[in-house]
């Protein structure tokens, strides 16, 4: 692709950047503090961390503020920052079994071992704008805190570990087990993907894909442009401990916790020459992003279809086009100069019209 040199535009570009900064900083309102963004806009921060591929709430809040609320741009900033960081350690393989759960539900069973924990969610609220400006937000926050934390703990306390709902189906042999590979997980940050891609690469790619893109593709399969109509076996939101090995002593220790959302979906699928069983799809991402985790679970199952018959089952189609930063970059590049390309198209169009008029 060719471009012609543009001179004399540096001052205009500088003024455009200054105008953007001025509009972003606001006219009369107080500047947004990072702790306000991190605490009160936490779902946006979680989404930026997931799509940026870096678990860093403070940096994600900074990127969200710098991008004026544009999650695409914020994720781009965070992923670019991630590329500059050294990789000083690698955590051990972590299990979500000891997750410190704040939300856990199942739509497959009414009662599950350990119980359903609704946790923080807007699923059961009325979709009505709160238009009352007279309400004191500090007083309301204190009132909510008193109601939430003044109640009694459930009898026996909260379990340290919850059994998996899908185990109920495994005991009866109703779930097809996903074949696990003994190979090292594919690292998409260091190697280019080739198709067909291993499952570890597919899950990594979807974990940092754009939420809306995954939802769109999963919804297309659920609506009938595919064979996967899932049931949510279990959805968990909670903090998972990360274990790291000390390079000097060789001992493992818990370096911290990461907030994640995990979803396991099942769908009925008949195997050629075999008995019908549920097939399992899994999804997990940074922060509380339930739509993304569920969509990942659906697409995890879609991408294991032996004979792809729709876009949601095509690995290359899904993984290439679900990356929001990649898509945004390509769409944004059309704003750059394309004078040579367009003039070439314009010349060909004029000549084609001349030929057409001559034949008429």
C-alpha positions in Angstrom: 0.0 0.0 0.0 1.5 3.4 -1.0 1.1 6.8 0.5 2.2 10.3 -0.7 4.2 12.5 1.6 2.2 15.2 3.4 4.1 18.3 4.6 3.0 21.2 6.7 0.5 19.1 8.8 2.5 18.8 12.0 1.0 21.8 13.6 -2.5 20.7 12.7 -1.9 17.3 14.2 -0.6 18.8 17.4 -3.6 21.0 17.7 -5.9 18.0 17.1 -4.2 16.1 19.9 -4.6 19.1 22.2 -8.3 19.5 21.2 -8.8 15.8 22.1 -7.0 16.3 25.5 -9.1 19.4 26.2 -12.4 17.6 25.4 -11.4 14.6 27.4 -10.4 16.6 30.5 -13.9 18.3 30.6 -14.9 21.9 30.9 -16.0 22.5 34.5 -16.2 19.0 36.1 -13.6 17.7 38.4 -11.0 15.3 36.9 -11.9 11.6 37.4 -9.7 9.9 40.0 -8.4 6.4 39.2 -9.9 5.0 42.4 -13.4 6.3 41.2 -13.0 4.5 37.9 -11.6 1.3 39.4 -14.4 1.1 42.0 -17.5 2.5 40.3 -16.8 1.6 36.7 -15.3 -1.8 37.6 -17.1 -3.7 34.8 -15.5 -1.4 32.2 -12.2 -1.8 33.9 -12.6 -5.6 33.9 -13.4 -5.6 30.2 -10.4 -3.5 29.3 -8.1 -5.9 31.3 -9.6 -8.9 29.5 -9.2 -7.5 26.0 -5.8 -5.9 26.8 -4.6 -9.2 28.1 -3.1 -7.7 31.3 -4.5 -8.1 34.8 -3.7 -4.6 36.2 -6.8 -2.7 37.5 -4.8 0.5 38.2 -3.3 0.6 34.7 -6.7 -0.4 33.1 -8.4 2.5 34.9 -5.7 4.8 33.6 -6.1 3.5 30.1 -9.9 3.9 30.3 -9.6 7.5 31.5 -7.0 8.3 28.8 -9.2 6.8 26.1 -12.2 8.9 27.3 -14.2 5.7 27.9 -13.5 4.0 24.6 -12.9 0.4 25.6 -11.3 -0.5 22.3 -8.7 2.3 22.6 -8.2 1.6 26.3 -7.6 -2.1 25.6 -5.1 -1.1 22.8 -3.2 1.1 25.3 -3.1 -1.6 27.9 -1.9 -4.3 25.4 0.7 -2.0 24.1 1.9 -1.4 27.6 1.9 -5.1 28.3 4.3 -5.6 25.3 6.9 -3.4 27.0 6.9 -5.4 30.3 9.5 -8.1 31.1 8.3 -11.6 31.8 10.0 -12.2 35.2 8.1 -15.3 36.3 5.4 -17.8 35.3 2.7 -19.0 37.6 2.0 -22.7 38.2 -1.0 -24.3 36.6 -3.9 -22.9 38.6 -7.1 -24.6 39.5 -10.4 -22.7 39.9 -11.5 -25.2 42.6 -10.3 -23.0 45.5 -11.8 -19.9 44.0 -13.0 -17.4 46.6 -16.5 -17.2 45.1 -18.6 -14.1 45.1 -21.1 -15.3 42.6 -22.1 -18.8 41.6 -25.2 -19.9 39.7 -26.5 -22.8 37.6 -29.4 -22.7 35.2 -29.2 -26.5 34.7 -30.4 -27.4 38.2 -32.5 -25.6 40.8 -30.5 -27.0 43.7 -26.8 -27.7 43.4 -24.2 -28.8 46.0 -23.1 -25.8 47.9 -26.1 -23.8 46.9 -26.7 -21.0 44.4 -25.0 -17.6 45.3 -26.5 -14.7 43.4 -23.8 -12.3 44.4 -23.4 -8.8 42.8 -25.4 -8.7 39.6 -27.8 -6.5 37.7 -29.7 -9.5 36.3 -32.7 -9.1 38.6 -33.0 -5.3 38.5 -35.5 -3.3 36.6 -33.9 -1.6 33.5 -35.0 1.8 34.6 -32.8 4.9 34.7 -32.4 6.4 38.2 -33.4 9.9 37.5 -33.7 11.2 41.1 -30.8 13.6 41.5 -31.8 14.5 45.1 -30.7 11.1 46.5 -27.5 11.4 48.6 -25.1 8.8 47.1 -23.0 8.6 50.3 -26.1 8.0 52.5 -27.3 5.4 50.0 -23.9 3.6 50.0 -23.9 3.5 53.8 -27.4 2.2 53.9 -26.6 -0.6 51.4 -23.4 -1.5 53.3 -25.4 -1.8 56.5 -28.0 -4.1 54.9 -25.5 -6.3 53.2 -23.1 -6.8 56.1 -25.4 -6.8 59.1 -27.0 -10.2 58.3 -26.1 -13.5 59.7 -23.7 -15.9 58.1 -25.3 -19.1 56.6 -25.3 -22.1 59.0 -21.9 -23.8 58.6 -20.4 -20.8 57.0 -19.3 -20.4 53.3 -17.5 -23.5 51.9 -13.8 -23.1 51.1 -14.4 -25.0 47.8 -17.6 -25.7 45.8 -18.1 -28.9 43.9 -18.5 -28.5 40.2 -22.1 -28.9 38.9 -21.0 -30.7 35.8 -19.7 -33.5 38.0 -23.3 -34.5 38.6 -23.5 -35.3 34.9 -20.1 -36.9 34.7 -21.1 -39.5 37.4 -23.7 -40.8 35.0 -21.4 -40.8 32.0 -23.6 -38.1 30.3 -20.7 -35.7 29.4 -18.2 -36.3 26.7 -14.7 -35.6 28.1 -12.6 -33.1 26.3 -9.3 -34.8 25.2 -6.5 -33.1 27.1 -3.1 -32.6 25.4 0.1 -33.3 27.1 1.9 -30.6 25.1 2.9 -27.3 26.7 0.1 -24.7 26.3 0.4 -22.6 23.1 1.5 -19.0 23.9 -0.2 -16.7 21.4 1.9 -13.8 22.6 5.1 -15.4 21.4 4.1 -17.6 18.4 1.8 -17.0 15.4 -1.2 -19.2 15.3 -1.5 -21.8 12.5 -4.8 -23.4 11.7 -6.2 -25.7 12.9 -5.0 -24.2 16.2 -4.7 -26.2 19.4 -7.4 -25.7 22.0 -5.1 -23.8 24.4 -4.4 -21.3 21.6 -8.1 -20.9 20.8 -9.0 -20.3 24.5 -6.2 -17.8 24.9 -7.3 -15.9 21.8 -10.9 -15.8 22.9 -9.9 -14.8 26.5 -8.6 -11.5 25.1 -11.1 -11.1 22.2 -13.7 -8.3 22.1 -16.7 -9.2 24.2 -19.3 -8.0 21.6 -17.6 -10.0 18.8 -17.7 -13.2 20.9 -21.3 -12.5 21.8 -22.3 -11.9 18.2 -20.7 -15.2 17.0 -22.1 -17.3 19.9 -25.5 -15.8 19.3 -25.4 -16.7 15.7 -25.0 -20.3 16.6 -27.7 -20.2 19.3 -30.2 -18.6 16.9 -29.9 -21.5 14.4 -26.9 -20.7 12.2 -25.1 -23.5 14.0 -25.9 -26.6 16.1 -25.0 -25.4 19.6 -27.9 -24.5 21.8 -26.4 -24.5 25.3 -27.5 -24.8 28.9 -25.4 -23.0 31.5 -24.2 -25.8 33.8 -22.3 -23.4 36.1 -21.2 -19.8 36.2 -18.6 -18.6 38.8 -17.2 -15.2 39.6 -14.5 -15.0 42.2 -10.8 -14.7 43.2 -8.4 -17.4 42.1 -5.0 -17.7 43.9 -1.9 -17.6 41.7 0.9 -19.8 42.8 4.5 -19.0 41.8 7.7 -20.9 42.4 10.5 -19.1 44.2 13.5 -19.2 41.8 16.0 -19.4 44.7 14.4 -21.7 47.2 12.2 -23.7 44.8 9.3 -23.4 47.1 5.9 -22.3 45.9 4.0 -19.4 47.3 0.7 -17.6 46.6 1.7 -14.3 44.9 -1.9 -12.9 44.9 -5.4 -13.3 43.7 -7.0 -12.7 40.3 -10.7 -11.9 39.8 -12.0 -14.1 37.0 -15.3 -15.3 35.5 -15.7 -18.9 34.6 -18.5 -20.6 32.6 -19.2 -24.2 31.8 -22.0 -24.8 29.2 -23.3 -28.1 28.0 -25.2 -28.9 24.8 -26.7 -32.1 23.6 -24.9 -33.6 20.6 -25.2 -36.9 18.9 -21.9 -38.6 18.0 -21.7 -40.6 14.8 -21.8 -44.3 15.8 -22.1 -43.4 19.5 -24.7 -42.6 22.1 -26.0 -39.1 22.6 -24.1 -37.2 25.3 -23.7 -33.7 26.5 -20.7 -31.9 25.1 -18.9 -29.4 27.4 -17.7 -25.9 26.5 -15.6 -23.8 28.8 -14.8 -20.1 29.0 -12.8 -18.0 31.5 -11.7 -14.3 31.4 -10.3 -11.6 33.6 -12.7 -9.7 35.9 -16.5 -10.0 36.0 -17.5 -10.4 32.4 -20.3 -13.0 32.3 -21.4 -12.5 28.7 -17.9 -13.0 27.5 -17.3 -16.2 29.6 -20.6 -17.7 28.4 -19.9 -16.8 24.8 -16.5 -18.3 25.1 -18.0 -21.5 26.4 -20.4 -21.7 23.4 -17.6 -21.0 20.9 -15.3 -23.5 22.6 -17.8 -26.2 21.7 -18.5 -24.7 18.3 -14.8 -24.7 17.3 -14.5 -28.4 18.1 -17.1 -29.3 15.4 -15.5 -32.0 13.2 -17.2 -30.5 10.0 -17.7 -26.7 10.3 -21.0 -25.7 8.8 -21.3 -22.1 9.9 -19.1 -19.1 10.7 -19.1 -19.7 14.4 -17.5 -23.2 13.8 -14.7 -21.9 11.6 -11.6 -21.4 13.7 -9.9 -18.9 11.4 -13.1 -16.9 10.9 -13.8 -16.7 14.7 -10.3 -16.1 16.0 -9.1 -13.6 13.4 -12.3 -11.4 13.5 -13.0 -11.5 17.2 -9.9 -9.6 18.2 -11.2 -6.1 18.8 -7.8 -4.4 18.7 -6.9 -6.1 15.4 -10.3 -5.2 13.9 -10.2 -1.6 15.2 -6.7 -1.1 13.8 -7.7 -2.2 10.4 -10.8 -0.1 10.4 -8.9 2.9 11.7 -6.2 2.7 9.0 -8.7 3.8 6.4 -8.5 7.3 8.0 -4.9 7.4 6.9 -3.9 8.9 3.5 -5.0 6.6 0.6 -4.5 9.2 -2.2 -2.4 7.0 -4.5 -4.8 4.0 -4.2 -7.9 6.2 -4.8 -6.4 8.1 -7.7 -5.5 4.8 -9.3 -9.1 3.6 -8.8 -10.4 6.9 -10.1 -8.3 6.7 -13.3 -9.5 3.1 -14.0 -13.1 4.2 -13.4 -12.8 7.1 -15.9 -11.2 4.9 -18.5 -13.9 2.2 -18.1 -16.5 4.9 -18.5 -14.9 6.1 -21.7 -14.8 2.6 -23.1 -18.4 2.1 -22.1 -19.5 5.4 -23.8 -17.5 4.5 -26.9 -19.4 1.2 -27.3 -22.8 2.8 -26.7 
